[in-house]
Amino acid sequence: MILLGIDGDMGNSDVAWLPTRAVDLQRGWLNHTRPKSGVDRRVPLWPETIDALKEALAQRHDPADPAHEPEFSISRHGKSYTDPAVNGFRVGQEMAIPLAKYFYCLRLATEI
């Protein structure tokens, strides 16, 4: 999710609503229409992002509600990140613990 945010200039809601079909891991592209604005995005993905997305897809949990099957990201509890009540903020909540613990690792990326 962090790499999508950096690589694809995506926010919480963008990541939450990302459909699996929008991610072309073979060619390394993200082809997606932004939910809020309707603007089409075509983003070349970094090799690190491709690797992380492959790993995330391999570990993807089954959704508790079959209606959320098209979504790329499903929480470890089988819940969708697209709950309109939280409007993608669940993504930020999910990232809060690892970021709090490993925040300084992000600093390394700017030093390379």
C-alpha positions in Angstrom: 0.0 0.0 0.0 2.9 2.4 0.8 4.5 1.6 -2.5 1.3 2.2 -4.4 1.0 5.5 -2.7 4.5 6.5 -3.7 4.8 4.9 -7.1 1.3 5.5 -8.3 0.5 8.8 -6.4 -2.4 7.0 -4.8 -4.3 8.0 -1.6 -6.1 5.9 0.9 -9.3 5.7 -1.1 -7.5 5.0 -4.3 -5.7 2.0 -2.7 -8.9 0.9 -1.0 -11.0 0.9 -4.3 -8.2 -0.6 -6.5 -9.6 -3.6 -8.4 -7.4 -6.6 -9.1 -8.1 -6.3 -12.8 -6.4 -2.8 -12.8 -3.0 -4.3 -11.9 -1.0 -5.8 -14.7 1.8 -7.6 -13.0 3.1 -9.2 -16.2 3.7 -5.9 -17.9 4.3 -3.8 -14.8 1.5 -1.3 -15.2 -1.4 0.0 -13.2 -4.4 1.0 -15.4 -7.1 2.5 -13.2 -9.7 5.2 -13.2 -9.6 7.3 -10.1 -12.9 6.8 -8.2 -13.2 10.4 -7.0 -12.5 12.3 -10.2 -13.0 9.7 -12.9 -9.5 10.5 -14.3 -7.8 7.6 -16.0 -4.4 6.6 -14.7 -1.7 4.6 -16.4 1.2 4.1 -14.1 4.4 2.2 -14.8 5.2 0.2 -11.6 8.6 -0.1 -10.0 10.1 -3.6 -9.8 9.8 -3.3 -6.0 6.1 -2.5 -6.3 5.5 -5.4 -8.6 7.2 -7.8 -6.2 5.3 -6.4 -3.3 2.0 -6.7 -5.2 2.7 -10.3 -6.2 3.4 -11.1 -2.6 0.2 -9.3 -1.4 -1.9 -11.1 -4.0 -0.4 -14.5 -2.9 -1.3 -13.7 0.7 -4.7 -12.1 -0.1 -7.5 -13.2 2.2 -10.9 -14.2 0.9 -13.5 -11.5 1.3 -16.2 -12.1 3.9 -18.7 -10.6 1.5 -18.4 -12.0 -2.1 -19.3 -8.5 -3.5 -15.8 -7.4 -2.6 -14.1 -10.2 -4.6 -12.9 -7.7 -7.3 -10.9 -5.6 -4.8 -7.2 -6.1 -4.7 -6.8 -5.5 -1.0 -8.8 -7.4 1.6 -8.0 -7.1 5.3 -6.7 -10.1 7.2 -10.2 -10.3 8.7 -11.8 -10.6 5.2 -13.2 -7.1 5.4 -13.1 -4.6 2.6 -11.2 -1.3 2.8 -14.0 0.4 0.9 -16.5 0.8 3.6 -18.2 4.1 2.8 -18.4 5.0 6.5 -14.6 5.2 6.7 -14.0 6.2 3.0 -10.6 4.5 2.7 -9.3 5.7 6.1 -9.1 2.0 7.1 -6.0 1.9 4.9 -4.4 4.5 7.1 -5.4 2.7 10.2 -4.0 -0.6 8.9 -0.7 1.2 8.2 -0.5 3.0 11.5 1.1 0.2 13.6 3.9 -0.8 11.2 4.6 2.9 10.4 4.8 3.8 14.1 7.2 0.9 14.7 9.3 1.3 11.5 8.9 4.9 10.6 12.6 5.6 10.2 12.9 3.0 7.5 11.1 5.4 5.2 13.9 7.9 5.7 16.3 5.5 4.1 14.4 5.7 0.8 15.2 9.4 0.6 18.9 8.9 1.2 19.5 6.5 -1.7 
